[in-house]
Amino acid sequence: MKKPTQRKLSLKIVFQNKVQELHTYLKASPFVSALVFIFCAWNIISVIVLFFERQAEGHNINTYEESIWWGIVTLLTVGYGDKYPVTTEGRFFAGLLMISGVVGIAVVTAKISSFFLERALRERRGFVDATLLHDHFVICGWKTEMSTFLLNILDSNKGMKAEQIVLLNSAPDAEIESMMEVPRLKKVKVVKGDFFVEVNLKKVAPEKASKVLILADATPGAGGKVPTMTEADARTIMTAMTLNSIAKGTPVAAEILDAAMDQYLRLAQVNEIVYTRDYSRMLVAMSSTGTGVTNIFHELLSPHSPYFITTLEIPDQFQQKTYADLQNMFSRERQGQTLVGILENSGNSHVAKESAIRKAQQTPDIAQLVANLQGVKILKFNQPLFGPSPDYLIRDNCMAIVIENRHEDKHG
């Protein structure tokens, strides 16, 4: 007996591997498996019926083309009646084909229906492909009365649209559905998962976002336990540190409950830190003075007030000019905008620090270079300076602190 050659053995192994791969693929894809099953049943049974029918008396299925036509009509249970088997064997296999069609088409229909249903649910909840995100606003975490919070964000940022907001949280589906019921928030995008986990953060493409806001989230965990203040701040810090690693350069604002924890956020290069409890306590304390300061804050912060405090880019021609020059420009050209101060070292802290380092290195004097770099090290970002002296020189990375009256024409 001849032994199989090495080439034949190799071909046999390759064939077995391909069959195994096909089996694995079909097993993992019920939709494709159903289509393959339907196709095979249609062709094989049509050929078998033709074999029995063309030898019988009074037959009307004579050719392969006619058997294929009869097969598809029978498989889909249309039943035109122009072609039909007359033999017992042919009728038996026709019955098998009809049963195969009902089962196979049911699987295909169910898979197609589930695809469209899942798509509708994802659109309903705002789920999207993260690769399509760009220049969006990421909000990590959840708040009670989230709908009102998001509406305030939209009211405060007139150019922002709901579809630019991407939420990352593990809030219950019922709360997310309730939020999506608000007409203005229907297009808000949602990604489910713990926001402090790196894998989930990458799903919202923070490196392509215009800004990231981290909330002090008190959403109960899987066991229903509400996180403590320390645990909520720990989540915020973990998120900030992860963002500093995977999305360096994206401006990050973070809400913190315990002010003593802000040092960790500063290490994570967070641009803005919101001291929620401290602000609340200070406002309540101010109300005791009876000077009306709390009303002033309310008018400046409320999105429904005509007055709004914000920051604006300073035109390039005012670099190295005085604060008095900028004041004169606002009084002449910016009706409805009142200049109240300067925000120093504003914007993205990463960009501002790199710019400051480059400028510090522009000296041949080693002693001066060391002094400059030490100055960069202690640089404070987004530092407000209210009512500076008229001869204050406006430098790079400065913004104007302005109170706007939205009911007036801003440009006269």
C-alpha positions as CSV (number, residue, x, y, z in Angstrom):
1,M,0.0,0.0,0.0
2,K,1.2,3.5,-1.0
3,K,1.9,5.8,1.9
4,P,0.4,9.3,1.4
5,T,3.0,11.9,0.3
6,Q,4.0,14.9,2.5
7,R,2.2,17.2,0.0
8,K,-1.0,15.3,0.3
9,L,-0.8,15.3,4.1
10,S,-0.2,19.1,4.1
11,L,-3.2,19.7,1.8
12,K,-5.3,17.5,4.1
13,I,-4.2,19.5,7.2
14,V,-4.9,22.8,5.4
15,F,-8.4,21.6,4.4
16,Q,-9.2,20.4,7.9
17,N,-8.1,23.8,9.3
18,K,-10.3,25.6,6.8
19,V,-13.3,23.5,7.6
20,Q,-12.7,24.1,11.3
21,E,-12.5,27.8,10.7
22,L,-15.7,27.8,8.7
23,H,-17.4,25.8,11.4
24,T,-16.3,28.2,14.1
25,Y,-17.4,31.2,12.0
26,L,-20.9,29.7,11.3
27,K,-21.3,28.8,15.0
28,A,-20.5,32.4,16.0
29,S,-22.9,33.9,13.4
30,P,-26.5,32.5,13.5
31,F,-27.6,34.9,10.8
32,V,-24.9,33.6,8.3
33,S,-25.6,30.0,9.4
34,A,-29.3,30.4,8.7
35,L,-28.6,31.8,5.2
36,V,-26.2,28.9,4.4
37,F,-28.7,26.4,5.7
38,I,-31.5,27.9,3.5
39,F,-29.3,28.0,0.4
40,C,-28.1,24.4,0.9
41,A,-31.6,23.1,1.6
42,W,-33.0,24.9,-1.4
43,N,-30.4,23.5,-3.9
44,I,-30.0,20.0,-2.5
45,I,-33.7,19.2,-2.1
46,S,-34.5,20.7,-5.5
47,V,-32.0,18.3,-7.1
48,I,-33.3,15.3,-5.2
49,V,-36.9,16.1,-6.2
50,L,-35.8,16.5,-9.8
51,F,-34.2,13.1,-9.6
52,F,-37.5,11.4,-8.5
53,E,-39.9,13.5,-10.6
54,R,-38.4,13.3,-14.1
55,Q,-38.8,9.5,-14.1
56,A,-42.5,9.6,-13.0
57,E,-45.6,9.6,-15.1
58,G,-47.3,12.9,-15.4
59,H,-44.4,14.9,-14.0
60,N,-44.1,18.6,-14.6
61,I,-40.6,19.3,-13.2
62,N,-38.3,18.4,-16.1
63,T,-35.1,20.5,-15.8
64,Y,-32.7,21.8,-13.2
65,E,-34.0,25.3,-13.8
66,E,-37.6,24.3,-13.2
67,S,-36.6,22.4,-10.0
68,I,-34.8,25.5,-8.7
69,W,-37.8,27.7,-9.5
70,W,-40.1,25.2,-7.8
71,G,-37.7,25.0,-4.8
72,I,-37.6,28.8,-4.1
73,V,-41.4,29.0,-4.4
74,T,-41.9,26.1,-2.0
75,L,-39.1,27.3,0.4
76,L,-40.8,30.7,0.7
77,T,-44.2,29.1,1.0
78,V,-45.5,31.2,-1.9
79,G,-47.0,28.2,-3.7
80,Y,-47.8,29.4,-7.3
81,G,-48.9,25.9,-8.2
82,D,-47.3,25.9,-11.7
83,K,-44.8,23.2,-10.7
84,Y,-45.4,20.5,-8.1
85,P,-44.2,17.0,-7.3
86,V,-46.3,14.0,-8.2
87,T,-44.3,11.2,-6.6
88,T,-44.4,10.2,-2.9
89,E,-40.7,10.8,-2.5
90,G,-40.9,14.2,-4.2
91,R,-43.8,15.3,-1.9
92,F,-41.9,14.1,1.1
93,F,-38.8,16.2,0.3
94,A,-41.1,19.1,-0.6
95,G,-42.4,18.9,2.9
96,L,-38.9,19.0,4.3
97,L,-38.1,22.0,2.1
98,M,-41.2,23.9,3.4
99,I,-40.2,23.1,7.1
100,S,-36.6,24.2,6.4
101,G,-37.9,27.4,4.8
102,V,-40.1,28.3,7.8
103,V,-37.3,27.6,10.3
104,G,-34.6,29.3,8.3
105,I,-36.6,32.4,7.3
106,A,-37.8,32.7,11.0
107,V,-34.1,32.9,12.1
108,V,-33.2,35.4,9.4
109,T,-36.2,37.6,10.1
110,A,-35.6,37.5,13.9
111,K,-32.0,38.5,13.4
112,I,-32.9,41.4,11.1
113,S,-35.6,42.5,13.5
114,S,-33.3,42.4,16.5
115,F,-30.7,44.4,14.5
116,F,-33.1,47.2,13.8
117,L,-34.6,47.1,17.3
118,E,-31.1,47.3,18.9
119,R,-30.3,50.2,16.6
120,A,-33.5,52.0,17.5
121,L,-32.8,51.5,21.3
122,R,-29.2,52.7,20.9
123,E,-30.5,55.8,19.1
124,R,-33.2,56.3,21.7
125,R,-30.6,56.3,24.4
126,G,-28.0,58.2,22.4
127,F,-25.5,55.4,22.0
128,V,-23.1,56.2,19.1
129,D,-19.9,55.0,17.6
130,A,-17.1,56.8,19.5
131,T,-14.9,56.9,16.4
132,L,-17.3,59.5,15.0
133,L,-16.9,61.9,17.9
134,H,-15.0,65.1,17.4
135,D,-14.9,68.5,19.2
136,H,-17.5,67.2,21.6
137,F,-18.1,68.0,25.3
138,V,-17.7,65.0,27.6
139,I,-19.4,64.8,31.0
140,C,-18.2,62.1,33.3
141,G,-20.6,61.1,36.0
142,W,-24.3,61.7,36.9
143,K,-26.2,64.3,39.0
144,T,-29.7,64.3,40.4
145,E,-31.9,66.5,38.2
146,M,-29.5,65.8,35.3
147,S,-32.0,67.2,32.8
148,T,-32.0,70.6,34.4
149,F,-28.2,70.6,34.7
150,L,-27.8,69.8,31.0
151,L,-30.3,72.5,30.0
152,N,-28.3,75.0,32.1
153,I,-25.2,74.0,30.1
154,L,-26.9,74.5,26.8
155,D,-28.3,77.9,28.0
156,S,-24.9,79.0,29.2
157,N,-23.2,78.0,25.9
158,K,-25.2,79.5,23.2
159,G,-23.2,77.9,20.4
160,M,-23.4,74.3,21.9
161,K,-25.9,71.7,20.5
162,A,-27.3,68.7,22.4
163,E,-25.6,66.3,19.9
164,Q,-22.2,67.7,21.0
165,I,-22.7,66.5,24.6
166,V,-21.5,63.0,25.4
167,L,-22.3,61.5,28.8
168,L,-20.3,58.7,30.4
169,N,-21.9,57.2,33.5
170,S,-23.4,54.1,35.1
171,A,-26.8,55.7,35.9
172,P,-29.9,53.5,35.8
173,D,-31.5,53.1,32.4
174,A,-34.8,54.5,33.8
175,E,-33.1,57.8,34.7
176,I,-31.3,58.1,31.3
177,E,-34.6,57.4,29.6
178,S,-36.3,60.1,31.7
179,M,-33.6,62.6,30.7
180,M,-33.9,61.7,27.0
181,E,-37.7,62.5,27.2
182,V,-36.8,66.2,27.4
183,P,-37.2,67.5,23.8
184,R,-34.0,69.6,23.8
185,L,-31.9,66.6,25.1
186,K,-33.1,63.9,22.7
187,K,-29.8,64.0,20.8
188,V,-27.5,63.8,23.8
189,K,-25.1,60.9,23.4
190,V,-24.7,58.3,26.2
191,V,-22.0,55.7,26.9
192,K,-22.7,53.4,29.8
193,G,-20.0,52.3,32.2
194,D,-17.9,53.5,35.2
195,F,-16.4,56.8,34.1
196,F,-13.2,56.3,36.2
197,V,-12.2,53.1,34.3
198,E,-9.7,53.7,31.5
199,V,-11.4,51.4,29.0
200,N,-14.7,53.2,29.3
201,L,-13.0,56.6,29.1
202,K,-11.5,55.7,25.8
203,K,-15.0,55.0,24.4
204,V,-15.8,58.7,24.5
205,A,-12.6,59.7,22.7
206,P,-11.5,62.4,25.2
207,E,-8.4,63.2,23.2
208,K,-10.7,64.6,20.5
209,A,-13.0,66.5,22.9
210,S,-13.2,70.2,23.3
211,K,-13.5,69.8,27.0
212,V,-14.1,67.2,29.7
213,L,-16.2,67.8,32.9
214,I,-15.9,65.4,35.8
215,L,-18.8,65.4,38.2
216,A,-18.7,64.4,41.9
217,D,-20.9,61.4,41.2
218,A,-22.9,59.9,44.0
219,T,-24.5,57.1,41.9
220,P,-25.0,53.9,44.0
221,G,-22.8,51.0,43.0
222,A,-23.8,47.6,41.9
223,G,-24.8,46.6,45.5
224,G,-26.9,49.7,45.9
225,K,-24.4,51.4,48.2
226,V,-24.2,55.2,47.9
227,P,-20.5,56.3,47.8
228,T,-19.2,58.5,50.6
229,M,-17.8,62.0,49.9
230,T,-14.2,60.6,50.0
231,E,-15.2,57.8,47.6
232,A,-16.8,60.3,45.2
233,D,-13.7,62.5,45.2
234,A,-11.5,59.4,44.7
235,R,-13.4,58.6,41.5
236,T,-12.9,62.2,40.3
237,I,-9.2,62.0,41.0
238,M,-8.8,58.6,39.3
239,T,-10.6,60.0,36.3
240,A,-8.5,63.1,36.1
241,M,-5.2,61.2,36.4
242,T,-6.3,58.8,33.6
243,L,-7.3,61.7,31.4
244,N,-3.9,63.3,32.0
245,S,-2.4,60.1,30.6
246,I,-4.7,59.3,27.6
247,A,-5.9,62.8,26.6
248,K,-3.1,65.2,27.6
249,G,-4.0,68.6,26.1
250,T,-7.7,68.4,26.5
251,P,-9.0,71.0,29.0
252,V,-10.5,69.3,32.1
253,A,-12.8,70.7,34.7
254,A,-13.5,68.7,37.8
255,E,-16.0,69.0,40.7
256,I,-14.7,68.1,44.1
257,L,-16.4,67.9,47.5
258,D,-13.5,68.0,49.9
259,A,-11.2,71.0,49.1
260,A,-8.3,69.3,50.8
261,M,-8.2,66.8,47.9
262,D,-7.6,69.5,45.2
263,Q,-3.8,69.0,45.4
264,Y,-4.2,65.6,43.5
265,L,-6.3,67.3,40.8
266,R,-3.6,69.9,40.4
267,L,-1.0,67.1,40.0
268,A,-3.3,65.7,37.3
269,Q,-3.2,69.1,35.4
270,V,-6.9,69.8,35.9
271,N,-7.6,73.2,34.4
272,E,-10.6,74.2,36.6
273,I,-11.5,72.9,40.0
274,V,-15.1,73.4,41.2
275,Y,-15.4,73.4,45.0
276,T,-19.1,72.7,45.3
277,R,-19.5,72.5,49.0
278,D,-17.2,75.4,49.7
279,Y,-19.1,77.6,47.2
280,S,-22.4,76.7,48.8
281,R,-21.1,77.4,52.3
282,M,-19.6,80.7,51.3
283,L,-22.8,81.9,49.6
284,V,-24.8,81.1,52.7
285,A,-22.3,82.9,54.9
286,M,-22.5,86.0,52.6
287,S,-26.2,86.1,53.0
288,S,-25.7,86.8,56.7
289,T,-24.2,90.2,55.9
290,G,-27.4,91.5,54.3
291,T,-25.5,93.2,51.5
292,G,-27.2,91.4,48.7
293,V,-24.1,89.7,47.4
294,T,-25.9,86.4,47.0
295,N,-28.3,88.1,44.6
296,I,-25.4,89.4,42.6
297,F,-24.0,85.9,42.2
298,H,-27.3,84.5,41.3
299,E,-27.8,87.1,38.5
300,L,-24.3,86.5,37.1
301,L,-24.5,82.7,37.2
302,S,-28.2,82.0,36.2
303,P,-28.5,81.1,32.5
304,H,-31.9,82.8,32.6
305,S,-30.6,86.2,33.7
306,P,-29.8,88.8,31.1
307,Y,-26.4,89.3,32.8
308,F,-23.7,86.7,32.4
309,I,-20.1,86.6,33.5
310,T,-17.7,85.0,31.0
311,T,-14.3,85.3,29.5
312,L,-13.4,86.4,26.0
313,E,-10.4,86.2,23.7
314,I,-8.4,89.4,23.6
315,P,-7.6,90.6,20.1
316,D,-3.9,90.1,19.1
317,Q,-3.3,93.8,18.6
318,F,-3.7,94.4,22.3
319,Q,-0.8,92.1,23.3
320,Q,1.8,94.2,25.3
321,K,-0.7,97.1,25.5
322,T,-2.2,98.4,28.7
323,Y,-5.4,97.5,30.5
324,A,-6.5,101.1,29.9
325,D,-6.3,100.6,26.1
326,L,-8.4,97.5,26.4
327,Q,-11.0,99.3,28.5
328,N,-11.2,102.1,26.0
329,M,-11.8,99.6,23.2
330,F,-14.7,97.9,25.2
331,S,-16.3,101.2,26.0
332,R,-16.2,102.3,22.3
333,E,-16.9,99.0,20.5
334,R,-18.5,96.5,22.8
335,Q,-21.9,97.7,23.9
336,G,-23.4,95.3,26.4
337,Q,-20.0,94.0,27.6
338,T,-18.4,95.4,30.7
339,L,-14.7,94.7,31.2
340,V,-14.0,93.8,34.9
341,G,-10.6,92.1,34.8
342,I,-8.1,89.9,33.2
343,L,-7.7,86.1,33.4
344,E,-4.0,85.3,33.4
345,N,-2.4,82.1,32.0
346,S,-5.8,81.0,30.6
347,G,-6.9,78.1,28.5
348,N,-5.2,74.8,28.3
349,S,-2.6,74.5,31.1
350,H,-0.5,72.0,29.1
351,V,-0.3,74.4,26.1
352,A,0.3,77.4,28.3
353,K,3.1,75.7,30.3
354,E,4.8,74.5,27.1
355,S,4.6,78.1,25.7
356,A,6.0,79.5,29.0
357,I,8.9,77.0,28.9
358,R,9.8,78.0,25.3
359,K,9.8,81.6,26.3
360,A,11.8,81.0,29.4
361,Q,14.5,79.2,27.4
362,Q,15.0,82.2,25.1
363,T,18.0,83.5,27.0
364,P,21.8,82.7,26.8
365,D,22.2,83.6,30.5
366,I,22.2,80.4,32.6
367,A,21.2,82.2,35.8
368,Q,18.3,83.9,34.0
369,L,17.3,80.6,32.4
370,V,17.1,78.9,35.9
371,A,15.1,81.9,37.3
372,N,12.7,81.7,34.3
373,L,12.1,78.0,34.7
374,Q,11.5,78.4,38.4
375,G,8.9,81.0,37.5
376,V,7.2,78.6,35.1
377,K,7.2,76.0,37.9
378,I,5.1,78.2,40.2
379,L,2.9,79.5,37.4
380,K,-0.7,79.7,38.4
381,F,-3.2,78.9,35.6
382,N,-6.5,80.6,35.0
383,Q,-5.7,83.2,37.6
384,P,-8.3,86.0,37.8
385,L,-7.1,89.6,38.3
386,F,-10.0,92.0,38.9
387,G,-9.7,95.7,38.2
388,P,-5.9,95.8,37.5
389,S,-4.1,99.1,37.3
390,P,-4.5,101.1,34.0
391,D,-0.8,100.5,33.1
392,Y,-1.1,96.7,33.5
393,L,0.5,95.1,30.5
394,I,-1.5,92.4,28.7
395,R,0.6,89.4,28.0
396,D,0.1,86.1,26.0
397,N,-2.5,83.6,27.2
398,C,-4.6,86.3,28.8
399,M,-8.4,86.6,28.5
400,A,-10.8,89.4,29.3
401,I,-13.2,88.9,32.2
402,V,-16.5,90.4,31.0
403,I,-20.0,90.9,32.3
404,E,-22.4,90.6,29.3
405,N,-25.9,92.1,29.0
406,R,-27.5,89.7,26.5
407,H,-30.4,92.0,25.9
408,E,-28.1,94.6,24.3
409,D,-26.2,94.6,21.0
410,K,-22.6,93.5,22.0
411,H,-20.9,95.3,19.2
412,G,-22.8,98.6,19.1
